[in-house]
Amino acid sequence: MSKPRLLMIGGWTDCIQKAVDGGFDVTYFGPTEPGFWLDAEVLARCEHVQDVPVGQTALCLALAKRLHEERPYVGAVSFSEYGIETSAVVGDALGIKSLSPWPTAITRDKAWTRQALDQTPGLAIPWRKVSSSDSLEEFYRDHGPDVIVKPITGAGSAQVHHLRAEEELKELISAAPWDNGESFLAEKRIDSDSVYSVESLTIGGRHHVIAFSLEQTVGQGNSATTYIMVPPPPPFSDAVRDELVSSALKLLDAVGLDWGIAHTELMIDTDGRAYPIESQTRIGGGRIYQMAERTTGFKQIDTALTSLISDETDVPHLPTATSVCVMFRLLAPAGEVTGVADPGVLENVEGAFASQIKIRSGDTLTSVTDNVDLAQHGAVWFEAPDHDTVQARIQGICTNYWVEYADGRRWHPKF
């Protein structure tokens, strides 16, 4: 009996391997250069590999049609930021299981997401699409002084501006980021530097919440992540959990998600309500899916792949977490690096299952302002039995890891 045939657009070693191990004949579209995220041996296990940019939707569709005519696919999937829209278009055109174009498209456009949420009681916040100084000034007059301005289709927190005073408004206006034709979203800021995420899997229109995480940002106008923790530490409570679940499920209904994984970010405002910041029809970044697997035992990607064949796939709702996983980032300050602690300080942390150690002697680091910039630094991921143990291990990293600079400074991480 032949294996079901799957088209995967973009991705990395782990998700490709899950599909191959799950019994699919995999066609892979995407970059093929081996590296940290892509193992040549795993690519070799695919039935067909095509080196093609995942954002070239028309080319991917044309190639997929040819291959589909030879032997049909059961589904088209993508678990990467830049492949999901193409996978939705291809799947829809071929009439096979995939993300639907509507929820995929509108969640990749923050203004369309806001329009959908405006129709759902309890999820709307003041917002406006801005493409000129006048439109931003008008919104700021009505809803300032605490306003967030961000690209309509941005990712990784790049170009996110937090306006807290007239001076910051004038500074952004003078920079005029919309002069290149790009539109921005201005919205009333939720009063928190903590971002919760809800990881979910929807099958046959039924939404299942798999895991929660807390992403702590630097704050004060800088949206870079300092750590992600699954599940969130206290004061995360049943009341907070229920509020997050309620808002996330309303959002998934509002955008019309009928199949697939979603990563929904929310903030708790001073009124105790959970307001969506954004949602994407993909897994959470920063290895959140791996942290959820370790803490709950539930395999989100594997189950999503299985559900391509059957809507009756069993999915738990709110599975219990039996451990804690953390991604702890190294946000070293700008400067010329002359020395770095032994990498073993991070690689040998008890419970560590991954690390990216980027800082080297001789590097010149620049200031980190968003999560795109974090690639120049690094992180360590580890699992622990409880939140107290997590804090103790992070404090050990903060004590033992250091970076020295040409001006004599020695920096240690802080938690």
N, C-alpha and C positions, 0 to 999 in steps of 0.2 A: 504494500500500500504506500502510495507516495506521500511525502510529508506536505503539510500546508506551507504555502509559499508566502513569505513576508517581505515587504519593501520597507527598509529602514533608511530614513533620510537624516544624515548627520548622527552624531553620537560618539561614544567612546568605548573602550575595551569592555567595561563591565556590562553595559546594556546590550552590546552586540553578543557577548558571550551568553547572557541570559536567554536571548532569543534562540541562539544555536542550541544551547543545552535544553531549551524548552521544546525542541522537536521541530523547529521551523527550518525550511530552506530559505536562507536570508540573502536578499539582494541589498547591498549597501551602496548608497549614494553619499559622497562626501569626501573630505580630505583623506588622503591615504599615507601621508608622510608619518612614519612611526615616531613616537615620542612619549612623553609622560602619560598622555591620556589615550594613546592608541598603540596597541600591540600588534605587530605584523603577523604573529602566529594566529591571533584570533581572526584577523581579516582573512587569512588563508582558509579558515573554516567556512567562510561564506560561499554560497553558490555562485554569486556574481558580485563583483566590486567595480564601481564606476567612479573615477575621480572627477567630481563635478561640484562646483560651488552650490551649496544647498539653497542659497538665496536666489538662484536663477530658476525661478519657478517654471517658466515656459520650457526651458531645456530639460528639467527634471521630468516634467509631464510628458514631453515628447518621447524621452527615453523609456519612461515607465509604460507608456502605451504600447510601444513595440514589444517590450518584454512580457507585458500582460497578455498580449495577443498570442504569444508563443505558448505560454502556460500561465493561467490566471493567478493573481495574488488574492489572499484572503483579507489582507489589510495593509494599510500604509501608516507607519508610525514615525514619530520623532520625539526624542526626549531632550533635545537641545534647544537652546534659546532661539537660534536662527533657522531651524529646520521645521518648526511646528506649522508655520503658515503654509509652506510648500506642501507638507504632508497632507494638510487639510484639503488643499486645492486638488492635489493628485487623487486622494482617496475619493473625493466627491465626483471628480470627472470619470473615474474608473468604476464608480458605483460599488466600492468595497468599504469595509469597516475602517473608520478613521475618525479623527477629530472632525466635527462639523465646522464648515467655514465661518459661520456667523459668530459663535462664541470665541473662536480662535482669533478672528479679525478684530472684534471690538475690544477684547481684553489686551490686544497689543497696541491699542490706541486709547490713551488715558481719557481723552475727551469723550469718546464713544462710551467708554465704561461709565463715566460720570452721568452721561445722559440716561443710560440704562438704570443706574441707581437712583436717579431723580424720581423714577416711577415707583420706587419701593419705599414705603414708610419706614423711617428710622435709619436709613442708610445714606440719605442725602446730606451733603455739606455744601457751603457756598463755594462756587468755583466759576472760572471763566476761561475761555480760550483767548489767549492774548498774542498779538502779532505786531504790536506797536507800543510806543511809550505811553500814548494817550490811554489805550485800553488797560494797561497795567496800572497807571496812576489812578484811573477811575475805580478799578477793583480795590486798590490799596486804600483809597479814601473811604470806601464803603465797609471794608472788612479788616483793615490793618489794626494794630501794627504787627500782628503775628501771621505772616503769609509765606507759603511755600510756592516757589516758581520752578517748574521742571519741564523738560522736553516732553512733547506729546507721545513720542514713541521711544523714549530713552530707556537705557538699561544700566544696571550696575551703579545706580545713584549718581552717574556722571551729569554734570551741569545742573545739579539741584541747588537752588539758592534759597536760603532762609532769610527773610526780610523781617527785621525786628524794629527798625527805626527809619526815619526819613533819609538818613545818610546812606543806609544800605540800599534803599530804593533808588536814590540818585546815582549810586555807584553802578547798579545793574543797568539803569537806563543809559548811562554814558557808555557802557560796554555794548549795548544794543545787540544782544545775541540773535535777535530775529532778523537782522539785516541780511542774513544769508538765505532768507526765505523760509526759515524754520519757524513753526508755531510753538508756543509754550502753553502750559496749563498753570494758571494761578488758582490756588485753593486756600481756604482758611486752614491754618495749621492746627492739628490735634495736639494738645498740650502734653507731649510725652517724647522721650528719647528711646523708649522701648518699643520694639516692633514685634508683635506676635505673628506667627504664621500658622495657618491651618492646612495640613496636607490631606488631600482627599482623593478618592477614586469614585468615579461615576460610571455605573453600568446600567443600561436600559433606563436611563433617566433617574435612577436612584443614587443619591449621594451618600457616600460613606466617609466619615472622618477617621483618618488613620493615625495622625499624630499632631502634636503641637510643638512649636519651638519658640524660644525667645531670642531675638537678635538685638543685642545692645549696641547702640551707636555712640559715637564720640559726643554728639550733641553740639550745641552752640554753633549752629550753621554748618557743621561738618557731618555728613551722613555716612561716613565710613564705619564699617562694622568692627567692633572690638572682639566680640565673641558671639557664638550661637550655641544654645543649650537645648537639648531634647531629652525629657520634657522640661518646661520652664521651671525655675526654682521658686520657692515661696517668695512673695505672697500669692503665687498662682493657686487658685482655690476652685472648688466646684462651681461657685457663682461666676467666676471669671471664665472658666471653661464653658459653661452653658451660654454665656453671653457671646463668646467667640463662635461657638457652634451655630447659634441662632443667626448671627450676622453673616457668617460664611455661607450657610445653606441658602439664605435669602439671596445673596449675591449670585450663587451658582444658578439659582432659578431665574434671576433677573437677566443673566446673560444667555440663558438657554442651553447650558451644557447638558448634553445627553449621553456622552461617553467620553471617558478619558481622565487622566490625572490632572489635578489642579493644585496650584500653590497660591494661597490667598493670604495677603499681608494686611494686618489690622492694627490699630492702636486703641488703647483704652483712654478715653478722655476723662476730664475731671468729673463729669456727671456719671461715670461708671459705665457708659455705653461703649460698645466696640464699633468703631467706624472703619470700613474698608479703605485701605490706601491704594491697593491695586491687586489684581489677580492675573495669573498667567496659566494657560493650559499646558503646563509642563511640571516637572519635578522641581523642588526647591534647590537653589544653588548651595554651594558650600558643603556638598555631600550630605544634605539633610536626609535624603532618602536612605543612605547607608546608616545614618544615626537612628532613623526610625526603625529600620530593619533590626538593628541590634537591640534596641530598647523594648520593642513590642513583639519581635519575632515575625511580624507580618511583612511579606515581600511585595511592595507596591508595584514595581515594574513587572515582576514575574506574573502577578495576578492580572495586571492590565493586558499582558500578552495572551494569557489563557482566555481572557474574556473576548478576544477577537473571534474565538471559535464558538463560545457559548455565553449567552446572557445569564445563564443560571450559575455562573461562577460564584462561589461562596466568598463573601467579603465581610469581615467583622466591622462593626461600628464602635468607635471609641475603645479599641483594645487597650488593655492595661500595660503600662510601662513597668518593667521589672529592673531597670538600670537607668543610668544617665550617660548621655554622650555629649561631648563638647568639641567645638572647633574654637581654638584660642589663637587669635591673630597677633602677629608681631608688628606693631605700629611704631617702628623706630623713627625718630625725628630726622629731618634733613641734615645733610652734612657729608664730609668725606670720611669714609670708614677706614680705620687703621688696624682694627682687630675685632674678632668675634669669638664668642664662647664656642667650645667644642660642640659640634652638631649632636653629639650623643646626649647632651642635656635634653634635647627635644625627642630624639629618636628612641631614647630609653625610658621615657616616661611610662610608668606602669599603666597598662591598658591601652597604650598607643597603637592605633591601627593604620595611621597614615601621617605623613608629614611632608611639607614643602619648605625647604630651607633655602631661601633665596639670597640672603645677605652674605656678602663675602668681603674680606679685606681688600681694599682698593676700590670698592664701589663708591659712587657718589649718589646718595639718596636724595630724593626730592620730597617735599611735603605731600602727605597723603590727604586728599580731599574727597575721595569717593572710592567705591569698591573696585572700580577699574584699576585705580592706582595701586591696589593692594598686591598686584602680581609681582611688584618689585621687592616685596618683603618676605612673606611666608606665613605658615600656620602649622599647628599640630592638632590632630584629632585623637581623642582617647575616650575610653569607656570606663566608668566607675560604678560602684554599687549604689551610691546615693549622692545627694548634693553636697553634703559636708565633706565627703572624700574628694569630690571635684574641686571644691575651694582649696583644700589642703594641697592638692597636686598642682593647681595653678599657682598658688603661692610659692611652691617649690620652684616652678619655672621662673617666676618673677625674681626669685633670689639668685638662682644659678645661671640664668641666661643673661648675657650682656653684649653690648656693642660699644666699642671705643671709637672716638673721633679724633681727627687731626688737631683739634683745638684743646684736647685733653679731657673732654667730657667722657664719662662712662654712663651709658643708659641701660636701665633695667625695665622690663615690661611692668605695667601696673594693672591691677584687677580691682 
